[in-house]
């Protein structure tokens, strides 16, 4: 039942997304055969449904349309070739166990891009949903301006068909999510088109769809095309995988009956694309809506995907003559309903409240994608997120710790102002790795804390609990600080150093230079050492006054 449910939803979506990608509808159905079967064999998610999706479609369309005209044989050939390249790259990343690379794209970048991509997709469907022939523009705002200037040219039957289909699908979706609203509307509007001969009245239909299964064809490959396609190939590789693994992981957490292995997912998605390209399949990715419906309908294994494939085969063998009168306006409506939810207002509002730098990253990715295009928009977001990362990593949190009275705890003085400083020691905690980008900040902060103390403390305790790594530049700065403190009469003590950092300091010789007795497991031990030093010094002074230093100490 899950396979049948997904199948009746997938077939109209595959046709619609094929048109969105700039290819004839039949190629969308081809993408629902071999790729689904191969993922069922090699994939680790039991509910993930792969196939044509809106975001992948607009990414491929954006990249390939720069070197060929959509819907031409050359364009279709390049789209299939791009699927082969994407698959090969995903297989390579899997063999190198580099699935972690997708983490280089932050969630705000993905959210900003997908929201902008949704708007680009919506704008791209204005021609079919309004019945206006819109020239090919580079940017979405140009298409919008053209529509506003020619709003009187809207074809009312086309607009009514699209708008009515959207309303019906939204009502059916609200009533029952798993109900195949898209298929219901597709059948109903196709019958209406035939009965009332709406094609004669100017309603655009998809017309001839070839009958039969795809044949084995070696994709046309050449070096120049590969270089030209590489930007969009890289983008689809990462964005498609991030989306697919995110869906698979969410279903894994919900059901807790299987384990999703990221590198195996890369391999499965890659194999599906590579072999699928030899059977004329356009690039496919995981679909959240179809995967969720597959899960809700009771799909427990990848057998549901095999059932879905059987439904597509039946459609290709027996139902393609009925596809002739499918209105393009309804396919546009299916796409519009699918992408409305991709515009993530809630995420933007959440990030604005939670962390503004991530909101800025999301917003700039969104604007960059709309203004400069999908690949450049993602690049802007990635660069901006890493600029923020480096900026805040170069200026990490530093705190002066004080003892909380009647406890064994040492906490930030700014959060516990009632605690009192000790004249004997100063405790500093550094909350990041100590590396070349933040060493100057670290050094200046330490010197600033020292200079503010009058008189100077006898000891500086560096709480290194949160210093998880030190590079050679950090080591040199630590040595400089140690020398400066010695010249100022302040003894450096280090507490809480984790094993790898402790090993590094020992190999470098710094541990011996500082003195093993000046390294402590925790702050309490370091403080106890300073207090013992103070007592010992007092004892020596008293013994000296009585000229009984040696006997007194004994």
Backbone torsions as a table, in degrees:
resi	resn	phi	psi	omega
1	UNK	NA	-37.9	178.1
2	UNK	-63.5	-41.8	179.7
3	UNK	-64.0	-41.3	178.6
4	UNK	-65.9	-43.9	-179.6
5	UNK	-60.9	-47.0	178.7
6	UNK	-65.1	-37.8	-178.2
7	UNK	-60.6	-44.6	-177.8
8	UNK	-70.9	-20.8	174.8
9	UNK	-85.6	-38.5	-175.4
10	UNK	-67.5	-40.9	-173.4
11	UNK	-58.5	-52.3	177.8
12	UNK	-66.5	-35.0	178.0
13	UNK	-65.5	-41.1	-179.4
14	UNK	-61.3	-40.7	177.9
15	UNK	-64.7	-44.7	-178.0
16	UNK	-65.5	-44.5	-176.5
17	UNK	-72.3	-26.3	174.2
18	UNK	-64.5	-43.4	176.9
19	UNK	-64.4	-38.6	177.6
20	UNK	-62.2	-33.5	-179.8
21	UNK	-79.0	-10.1	179.0
22	UNK	91.8	20.6	-179.7
23	UNK	-122.1	157.6	176.2
24	UNK	-59.7	152.6	-174.7
25	UNK	-55.8	-32.7	-174.9
26	UNK	-59.6	-31.0	-177.6
27	UNK	-71.2	-26.4	173.8
28	UNK	-66.3	-38.4	177.3
29	UNK	-70.7	-36.4	176.5
30	UNK	-60.0	-34.5	-178.7
31	UNK	-71.0	-7.6	-179.8
32	UNK	-98.9	9.9	-177.3
33	UNK	-106.0	-89.4	-175.7
34	UNK	-57.8	-45.3	179.6
35	UNK	-57.4	-42.9	-179.8
36	UNK	-65.4	-41.0	179.4
37	UNK	-64.0	-44.0	-178.2
38	UNK	-67.3	-38.8	177.9
39	UNK	-66.5	-35.1	178.1
40	UNK	-60.1	-30.7	-179.2
41	UNK	-83.8	-45.3	-170.7
42	UNK	-99.4	-18.5	-176.3
43	UNK	-73.7	159.1	-179.5
44	UNK	-106.1	-10.2	177.1
45	UNK	-91.2	135.6	-177.1
46	UNK	-85.3	-19.6	-175.4
47	UNK	-114.8	-11.1	-176.0
48	UNK	-62.7	128.1	178.2
49	UNK	-109.2	116.9	179.9
50	UNK	-103.2	161.2	-178.2
51	UNK	157.0	-171.4	177.4
52	UNK	-61.1	134.0	176.3
53	UNK	-132.1	160.7	-171.8
54	UNK	-65.1	-46.4	-175.0
55	UNK	-65.4	-45.6	176.8
56	UNK	-60.4	-40.0	-179.4
57	UNK	-61.3	-45.5	-177.6
58	UNK	-72.0	-31.5	176.9
59	UNK	-65.5	-47.4	179.9
60	UNK	-65.1	-45.0	179.6
61	UNK	-57.9	-45.0	-178.6
62	UNK	-62.3	-41.7	-177.1
63	UNK	-75.6	-47.1	-174.4
64	UNK	-73.3	-31.1	-178.2
65	UNK	-66.6	-13.1	177.0
66	UNK	-76.6	-15.9	-178.2
67	UNK	-124.8	-2.7	177.8
68	UNK	-155.5	161.5	-178.9
69	UNK	-88.7	128.3	-179.6
70	UNK	-54.9	146.9	177.2
71	UNK	72.6	4.4	174.3
72	UNK	-90.0	158.0	177.6
73	UNK	-56.3	-37.9	178.8
74	UNK	-62.9	-42.7	-179.8
75	UNK	-62.3	-47.2	179.9
76	UNK	-59.9	-42.1	179.0
77	UNK	-61.2	-41.3	179.7
78	UNK	-69.5	-35.4	177.6
79	UNK	-63.2	-45.7	179.3
80	UNK	-65.5	-39.3	177.5
81	UNK	-63.9	-39.0	178.0
82	UNK	-63.9	-36.6	175.6
83	UNK	-61.9	-39.8	176.3
84	UNK	-61.9	-44.6	-179.5
85	UNK	-65.8	-41.4	178.0
86	UNK	-60.8	-44.7	179.3
87	UNK	-62.7	-44.0	178.6
88	UNK	-61.7	-41.4	179.6
89	UNK	-65.7	-39.9	178.8
90	UNK	-67.1	-38.1	176.3
91	UNK	-64.3	-42.8	178.6
92	UNK	-61.0	-45.4	179.0
93	UNK	-62.6	-36.1	179.0
94	UNK	-67.7	-44.7	-179.3
95	UNK	-64.7	-32.9	177.9
96	UNK	-84.9	1.7	-179.4
97	UNK	53.7	50.6	-176.2
98	UNK	-114.0	30.4	176.7
99	UNK	-60.8	-23.0	179.8
100	UNK	-64.7	-18.3	-176.9
101	UNK	-61.0	-25.4	179.9
102	UNK	-64.8	-20.6	178.8
103	UNK	-69.8	-10.4	178.3
104	UNK	-70.7	-15.4	176.4
105	UNK	-101.2	115.3	-175.5
106	UNK	-76.3	161.5	-179.4
107	UNK	-61.7	-41.8	177.1
108	UNK	-59.9	-35.7	177.6
109	UNK	-64.5	-45.7	-179.8
110	UNK	-63.6	-44.0	-179.1
111	UNK	-63.3	-44.1	179.2
112	UNK	-63.4	-42.6	-180.0
113	UNK	-65.0	-47.7	-176.7
114	UNK	-64.1	-38.7	177.5
115	UNK	-62.4	-43.4	178.3
116	UNK	-68.1	-39.9	178.8
117	UNK	-61.6	-36.7	178.1
118	UNK	-61.7	-42.0	178.6
119	UNK	-66.5	-41.2	177.6
120	UNK	-60.9	-41.2	178.7
121	UNK	-64.2	-43.8	179.5
122	UNK	-59.6	-45.3	179.6
123	UNK	-63.9	-37.3	-178.9
124	UNK	-65.6	-20.0	-178.9
125	UNK	-95.3	1.0	-178.9
126	UNK	-63.0	-35.7	-178.4
127	UNK	-61.7	-48.0	-177.9
128	UNK	-76.1	-29.6	-176.9
129	UNK	-84.1	-21.5	-179.9
130	UNK	-109.0	-13.7	-178.5
131	UNK	75.1	24.5	178.7
132	UNK	-106.1	133.4	176.2
133	UNK	-82.5	108.9	-177.1
134	UNK	-100.6	127.1	177.3
135	UNK	-59.4	159.6	179.6
136	UNK	-77.6	110.7	178.6
137	UNK	-107.2	159.2	179.7
138	UNK	-78.8	-31.0	-172.5
139	UNK	-128.6	154.0	-174.0
140	UNK	-63.7	-39.8	-175.7
141	UNK	-65.1	-27.2	177.1
142	UNK	-68.1	-40.6	177.8
143	UNK	-65.3	-41.2	178.9
144	UNK	-61.6	-43.7	-179.6
145	UNK	-63.6	-38.2	178.3
146	UNK	-63.9	-41.5	179.6
147	UNK	-63.1	-44.1	179.5
148	UNK	-61.6	-36.3	-179.2
149	UNK	-73.0	-24.7	-175.5
150	UNK	-120.1	31.7	-175.3
151	UNK	-62.8	-25.8	-179.8
152	UNK	-70.6	-14.7	-177.7
153	UNK	-88.4	5.6	-178.8
154	UNK	-60.5	132.6	176.8
155	UNK	-85.2	111.5	-169.4
156	UNK	-63.7	-37.6	179.3
157	UNK	-64.3	-44.3	179.2
158	UNK	-62.6	-46.9	-180.0
159	UNK	-62.6	-43.9	179.6
160	UNK	-62.7	-39.6	178.2
161	UNK	-63.1	-44.7	-178.8
162	UNK	-67.5	-50.3	-176.7
163	UNK	-63.6	-43.7	178.8
164	UNK	-62.9	-39.1	178.7
165	UNK	-64.4	-39.6	178.6
166	UNK	-62.0	-47.0	-178.8
167	UNK	-61.0	-46.8	-179.0
168	UNK	-62.3	-44.2	-179.2
169	UNK	-64.8	-38.8	178.7
170	UNK	-66.0	-40.0	178.2
171	UNK	-64.9	-45.0	-179.8
172	UNK	-66.1	-37.2	179.2
173	UNK	-66.1	-38.7	178.4
174	UNK	-69.6	-35.1	179.5
175	UNK	-68.4	-50.5	-179.6
176	UNK	-153.5	113.6	-172.5
177	UNK	-61.9	-36.9	-175.8
178	UNK	-80.3	-7.1	179.1
179	UNK	-68.4	132.2	-177.0
180	UNK	-74.6	70.9	-177.0
181	UNK	-61.0	-39.3	-179.0
182	UNK	-63.0	-43.3	-180.0
183	UNK	-67.3	-40.8	179.2
184	UNK	-59.6	-47.8	-179.7
185	UNK	-66.1	-38.9	-179.6
186	UNK	-61.8	-45.3	179.7
187	UNK	-66.1	-45.6	-177.2
188	UNK	-61.9	-48.7	-177.5
189	UNK	-69.5	-31.7	176.9
190	UNK	-65.2	-42.4	177.5
191	UNK	-63.6	-41.7	178.7
192	UNK	-62.0	-41.3	180.0
193	UNK	-62.9	-40.4	-179.7
194	UNK	-69.9	-48.5	-175.3
195	UNK	-61.8	-43.9	-176.0
196	UNK	-98.0	6.2	177.4
197	UNK	49.6	52.3	-176.7
198	UNK	-70.4	-21.0	176.7
199	UNK	-61.2	-37.3	179.2
200	UNK	-67.4	-25.7	-179.0
201	UNK	-89.5	7.8	174.1
202	UNK	105.5	1.6	178.1
203	UNK	-75.7	126.7	-177.6
204	UNK	-81.0	131.8	177.5
205	UNK	-121.5	165.4	-174.1
206	UNK	-77.9	-18.8	176.4
207	UNK	65.3	-144.0	-168.2
208	UNK	-64.6	131.4	172.7
209	UNK	-122.9	121.1	-177.4
210	UNK	-56.8	144.5	178.8
211	UNK	-95.9	146.2	174.5
212	UNK	108.2	172.8	-177.5
213	UNK	-85.9	157.0	-179.1
214	UNK	-68.9	147.7	176.8
215	UNK	-95.9	164.1	178.7
216	UNK	-77.8	119.3	-179.1
217	UNK	-136.0	128.3	176.7
218	UNK	-76.3	122.4	-179.3
219	UNK	-58.6	145.2	175.6
220	UNK	-71.9	123.9	-174.6
221	UNK	-128.2	134.4	170.3
222	UNK	-152.7	158.8	-172.1
223	UNK	-64.6	-43.4	-177.4
224	UNK	-62.3	-41.7	178.4
225	UNK	-64.6	-40.0	-179.9
226	UNK	-60.9	-44.6	179.3
227	UNK	-63.7	-42.0	-179.0
228	UNK	-66.9	-33.0	-177.8
229	UNK	-84.5	-14.0	-170.2
230	UNK	-56.8	-41.7	178.5
231	UNK	-57.3	-46.8	179.9
232	UNK	-71.5	-31.5	177.2
233	UNK	-62.8	-46.6	179.1
234	UNK	-62.5	-42.2	-178.9
235	UNK	-63.7	-48.5	-179.2
236	UNK	-65.4	-37.3	179.5
237	UNK	-56.5	-49.3	-175.5
238	UNK	-79.2	-47.4	-178.3
239	UNK	-64.4	-43.4	179.1
240	UNK	-62.1	-42.1	-179.5
241	UNK	-69.7	-41.6	178.7
242	UNK	-58.3	-45.1	179.3
243	UNK	-63.8	-45.3	-177.6
244	UNK	-64.8	-46.7	-178.0
245	UNK	-68.9	-32.3	177.0
246	UNK	-64.5	-43.4	177.9
247	UNK	-64.4	-46.3	-178.1
248	UNK	-61.5	-42.1	-179.3
249	UNK	-66.3	-40.1	180.0
250	UNK	-64.3	-39.0	177.9
251	UNK	-71.5	-33.5	175.4
252	UNK	-61.5	-46.0	-179.3
253	UNK	-66.0	-33.9	-179.0
254	UNK	-70.5	-44.8	-173.2
255	UNK	-92.1	-32.2	177.9
256	UNK	54.0	35.5	178.3
257	UNK	-119.6	7.5	177.1
258	UNK	-159.6	168.5	-179.7
259	UNK	-120.4	127.2	177.5
260	UNK	-90.4	123.8	-179.6
261	UNK	-106.6	111.9	-173.2
262	UNK	-53.5	-46.1	-178.2
263	UNK	-67.2	-35.6	175.8
264	UNK	-67.5	-35.6	176.2
265	UNK	-62.9	-43.0	176.2
266	UNK	-57.2	-45.8	-179.6
267	UNK	-62.3	-45.4	-178.1
268	UNK	-63.2	-46.2	179.9
269	UNK	-64.9	-37.5	179.4
270	UNK	-66.6	-47.0	179.0
271	UNK	-61.7	-40.8	-180.0
272	UNK	-60.4	-40.6	-178.9
273	UNK	-74.2	-42.9	-176.6
274	UNK	-63.4	-55.0	-178.5
275	UNK	-69.1	-35.5	177.5
276	UNK	-60.5	-34.1	-179.6
277	UNK	-64.9	-25.2	177.1
278	UNK	-78.6	-7.2	175.5
279	UNK	-120.1	31.0	171.4
280	UNK	63.7	30.3	178.7
281	UNK	-88.1	133.0	174.3
282	UNK	-78.9	161.9	-177.0
283	UNK	-57.5	140.3	-178.8
284	UNK	-130.1	160.3	178.0
285	UNK	-146.2	178.9	177.6
286	UNK	-74.6	138.4	178.8
287	UNK	-107.7	125.4	-179.5
288	UNK	-67.8	-45.7	-175.8
289	UNK	-63.6	-46.4	-178.5
290	UNK	-69.5	-35.6	178.2
291	UNK	-65.6	-41.9	179.0
292	UNK	-64.9	-41.0	178.4
293	UNK	-66.4	-38.9	176.1
294	UNK	-58.5	-42.5	179.7
295	UNK	-68.9	-44.9	-178.9
296	UNK	-65.7	-30.9	-178.6
297	UNK	-80.4	-2.6	175.0
298	UNK	104.4	13.5	178.3
299	UNK	-66.8	119.4	-178.2
300	UNK	-113.5	-16.3	178.0
301	UNK	-141.1	175.4	179.7
302	UNK	-75.6	2.1	173.9
303	UNK	-60.5	-31.3	179.3
304	UNK	-60.8	-35.4	177.4
305	UNK	-66.7	-36.6	178.4
306	UNK	-65.2	-39.6	176.7
307	UNK	-62.8	-40.7	177.9
308	UNK	-60.7	-42.0	178.3
309	UNK	-60.6	-42.2	179.5
310	UNK	-60.7	-37.5	178.3
311	UNK	-65.8	-40.1	178.5
312	UNK	-65.7	-40.2	177.8
313	UNK	-59.7	-44.4	178.2
314	UNK	-60.4	-41.3	179.6
315	UNK	-63.2	-43.7	-179.0
316	UNK	-67.0	-31.6	-176.9
317	UNK	-84.0	-32.6	-169.7
318	UNK	-126.9	-19.1	-170.0
319	UNK	-108.7	-5.5	-176.2
320	UNK	-60.0	-30.4	176.3
321	UNK	-60.1	-29.0	-179.9
322	UNK	-77.4	-14.2	-179.7
323	UNK	-74.0	-16.3	-172.8
324	UNK	-54.3	-44.4	-172.8
325	UNK	-95.0	15.0	176.6
326	UNK	-68.0	122.1	-179.1
327	UNK	-70.3	134.4	176.6
328	UNK	-64.2	-28.2	178.5
329	UNK	-63.2	-33.6	179.1
330	UNK	-73.7	-38.5	175.4
331	UNK	-62.7	-38.5	175.3
332	UNK	-62.7	-39.9	178.5
333	UNK	-63.1	-39.8	177.6
334	UNK	-61.0	-43.1	178.9
335	UNK	-65.2	-44.7	-177.6
336	UNK	-62.0	-43.9	178.7
337	UNK	-62.8	-36.2	-178.7
338	UNK	-68.9	-35.8	-172.3
339	UNK	-97.1	-10.7	178.2
340	UNK	-54.4	-42.8	-177.1
341	UNK	-72.9	-8.3	-180.0
342	UNK	-79.3	-18.1	177.9
343	UNK	-77.6	107.6	-166.1
344	UNK	-96.7	78.0	177.6
345	UNK	-66.5	-39.0	-176.8
346	UNK	-63.4	-38.8	178.7
347	UNK	-65.6	-40.8	178.5
348	UNK	-63.2	-44.3	178.9
349	UNK	-63.8	-40.1	179.9
350	UNK	-64.4	-45.4	-179.3
351	UNK	-68.1	-35.0	178.1
352	UNK	-62.0	-36.7	179.4
353	UNK	-79.4	-37.2	-172.4
354	UNK	-84.4	-53.4	-175.5
355	UNK	-152.3	108.0	-169.7
356	UNK	-68.3	-30.8	-179.6
357	UNK	-65.8	-32.1	176.3
358	UNK	-74.2	-33.1	174.0
359	UNK	-63.6	-42.3	178.6
360	UNK	-61.1	-42.1	178.0
361	UNK	-60.6	-46.2	179.5
362	UNK	-62.9	-45.5	-177.2
363	UNK	-65.2	-43.0	-179.0
364	UNK	-68.5	-34.5	174.2
365	UNK	-64.2	-42.6	178.4
366	UNK	-59.7	-51.1	-178.8
367	UNK	-66.2	-43.0	-179.6
368	UNK	-61.4	-38.6	179.1
369	UNK	-67.1	-41.4	179.6
370	UNK	-67.5	-40.3	-172.6
371	UNK	-85.0	-42.2	-171.2
372	UNK	-108.7	-8.7	-178.9
373	UNK	109.6	166.5	-170.6
374	UNK	-67.9	-47.2	-177.9
375	UNK	-65.2	-44.7	-179.9
376	UNK	-66.8	-35.0	178.5
377	UNK	-62.8	-44.5	177.8
378	UNK	-64.7	-41.7	179.1
379	UNK	-60.1	-42.8	178.1
380	UNK	-60.5	-45.0	-179.9
381	UNK	-63.2	-44.7	-180.0
382	UNK	-62.6	-46.3	179.5
383	UNK	-61.6	-44.5	-178.3
384	UNK	-65.2	-40.7	179.5
385	UNK	-64.4	-35.1	179.0
386	UNK	-77.9	-27.8	173.0
387	UNK	-64.1	-45.9	177.1
388	UNK	-62.1	-42.5	-179.6
389	UNK	-59.6	-47.2	-179.1
390	UNK	-68.0	-37.2	-179.1
391	UNK	-62.5	-48.8	-177.4
392	UNK	-76.2	-26.3	175.3
393	UNK	-72.5	-29.6	178.2
394	UNK	-77.7	-14.5	178.6
395	UNK	-131.9	64.4	-175.9
396	UNK	-72.7	172.3	-179.2
397	UNK	-73.2	132.6	175.4
398	UNK	-127.9	136.6	-177.2
399	UNK	-135.1	143.6	169.4
400	UNK	-90.5	125.8	-177.3
401	UNK	-99.3	143.9	176.6
402	UNK	-131.9	159.8	-178.5
403	UNK	-80.3	129.4	176.1
404	UNK	-82.0	121.0	-175.7
405	UNK	-54.0	140.5	176.5
406	UNK	65.6	22.0	176.4
407	UNK	-138.1	175.9	173.8
408	UNK	-102.9	16.2	-174.1
409	UNK	-98.5	147.1	174.4
410	UNK	-124.7	121.5	-173.3
411	UNK	-133.6	168.3	-178.9
412	UNK	-58.6	125.9	-176.8
413	UNK	-64.0	-27.4	179.5
414	UNK	-68.7	-23.9	179.0
415	UNK	-95.2	-16.7	179.0
416	UNK	-132.2	68.4	-175.3
417	UNK	-65.0	-17.4	-179.5
418	UNK	-74.2	-18.2	178.6
419	UNK	-72.4	151.4	-176.9
420	UNK	-107.2	142.9	175.7
421	UNK	-72.9	153.7	173.1
422	UNK	-95.5	138.4	175.8
423	UNK	-75.8	-17.6	-175.0
424	UNK	-82.1	-36.0	-174.0
425	UNK	-141.8	161.1	175.1
426	UNK	-128.5	128.1	-178.6
427	UNK	-110.4	126.0	179.5
428	UNK	-122.9	133.0	174.8
429	UNK	-113.9	130.9	179.9
430	UNK	-112.4	121.5	-169.6
431	UNK	-102.9	56.2	175.8
432	UNK	-172.8	171.1	171.0
433	UNK	-65.9	153.3	178.8
434	UNK	-103.9	102.2	-175.7
435	UNK	-139.5	177.6	-168.4
436	UNK	-53.0	-31.5	-174.9
437	UNK	-74.6	-23.8	-176.4
438	UNK	-121.8	9.3	-177.1
439	UNK	-65.3	-40.5	178.9
440	UNK	-64.4	-40.7	177.4
441	UNK	-62.3	-42.4	178.4
442	UNK	-60.6	-47.9	-178.0
443	UNK	-63.6	-46.1	-178.9
444	UNK	-64.4	-36.8	179.7
445	UNK	-66.2	-43.9	179.2
446	UNK	-61.4	-48.1	-179.1
447	UNK	-63.4	-36.6	179.2
448	UNK	-64.8	-42.8	177.9
449	UNK	-62.6	-40.7	-179.5
450	UNK	-65.4	-46.0	-176.3
451	UNK	-65.6	-26.5	-179.5
452	UNK	-75.5	-15.8	-177.6
453	UNK	-90.5	124.9	177.4
454	UNK	-138.7	111.5	5.1
455	UNK	-75.8	168.1	179.0
456	UNK	-65.0	142.5	174.7
457	UNK	-69.6	157.9	177.7
458	UNK	-80.6	-23.4	-176.5
459	UNK	-137.1	142.7	168.6
460	UNK	-113.8	115.2	178.3
461	UNK	-97.7	116.1	177.7
462	UNK	-95.9	108.9	176.3
463	UNK	-80.0	106.4	-174.9
464	UNK	-101.9	21.0	-178.7
465	UNK	-54.8	-39.2	-175.6
466	UNK	-96.5	4.6	174.8
467	UNK	-87.1	97.3	-173.8
468	UNK	-90.0	-4.6	177.9
469	UNK	-163.4	151.6	175.8
470	UNK	-138.7	132.0	174.8
471	UNK	-100.5	-177.8	-175.4
472	UNK	-63.5	-35.9	177.5
473	UNK	-64.7	-42.2	176.9
474	UNK	-62.0	-38.0	178.5
475	UNK	-62.8	-45.3	179.9
476	UNK	-61.5	-39.6	179.1
477	UNK	-67.4	-38.7	177.4
478	UNK	-61.9	-39.6	177.0
479	UNK	-65.8	-40.5	177.8
480	UNK	-62.0	-43.6	179.9
481	UNK	-63.8	-40.3	178.8
482	UNK	-61.2	-44.7	179.1
483	UNK	-63.5	-43.8	179.9
484	UNK	-61.3	-43.4	-179.3
485	UNK	-65.1	-39.4	178.2
486	UNK	-61.9	-42.6	179.6
487	UNK	-66.9	-24.9	179.9
488	UNK	-92.1	-0.8	179.8
489	UNK	80.9	23.4	179.2
490	UNK	-114.1	129.9	-179.3
491	UNK	-91.8	128.1	177.7
492	UNK	-84.5	128.7	173.3
493	UNK	-121.9	142.0	-179.6
494	UNK	-121.1	132.8	-179.1
495	UNK	-129.1	151.9	171.6
496	UNK	71.3	21.9	-179.0
497	UNK	-68.9	130.0	179.8
498	UNK	-76.1	162.3	-172.3
499	UNK	-52.9	-55.1	-177.7
500	UNK	-59.6	-38.9	178.7
501	UNK	-69.9	-39.1	178.3
502	UNK	-62.3	-39.9	177.5
503	UNK	-64.3	-41.4	179.7
504	UNK	-63.1	-44.4	-179.7
505	UNK	-65.7	-33.2	178.9
506	UNK	-70.9	-42.6	178.4
507	UNK	-63.3	-35.0	-177.7
508	UNK	-75.3	-16.0	-177.5
509	UNK	91.9	-3.8	-177.5
510	UNK	-67.1	-35.2	179.7
511	UNK	-59.7	-42.3	178.9
512	UNK	-69.2	-38.3	179.2
513	UNK	-63.3	-43.6	179.3
514	UNK	-71.0	-35.9	-176.0
515	UNK	103.9	124.6	-177.0
516	UNK	-59.8	-29.2	-179.0
517	UNK	-70.7	-7.5	-179.6
518	UNK	-103.3	13.6	174.6
519	UNK	-112.6	133.0	-173.4
520	UNK	-134.1	153.8	-179.5
521	UNK	-72.3	-32.6	-178.5
522	UNK	-150.4	173.1	-176.8
523	UNK	-65.5	-38.4	-177.7
524	UNK	-58.1	-42.5	178.8
525	UNK	-64.3	-39.8	179.7
526	UNK	-65.4	-42.6	178.8
527	UNK	-64.6	-41.2	178.6
528	UNK	-61.0	-37.6	177.3
529	UNK	-62.4	-44.0	179.8
530	UNK	-64.5	-37.6	-179.7
531	UNK	-70.5	-38.2	176.4
532	UNK	-64.0	-39.7	176.3
533	UNK	-60.1	-41.7	-179.4
534	UNK	-64.4	-44.1	179.2
535	UNK	-63.4	-42.8	-179.0
536	UNK	-62.7	-42.2	179.7
537	UNK	-63.5	-40.0	179.0
538	UNK	-64.9	-40.2	178.5
539	UNK	-62.8	-41.3	-179.7
540	UNK	-64.7	-39.3	179.2
541	UNK	-64.9	-43.0	179.5
542	UNK	-64.6	-42.5	-179.5
543	UNK	-64.6	-37.3	178.8
544	UNK	-64.9	-35.0	-179.4
545	UNK	-65.4	-29.6	-178.9
546	UNK	-101.2	7.0	-178.7
547	UNK	54.7	33.2	179.9
548	UNK	-130.1	39.0	-172.7
549	UNK	-57.0	-53.4	-174.8
550	UNK	-65.5	-47.7	-177.7
551	UNK	-66.3	-36.9	-179.9
552	UNK	-63.7	-44.4	179.8
553	UNK	-66.2	-38.1	177.5
554	UNK	-61.4	NA	NA
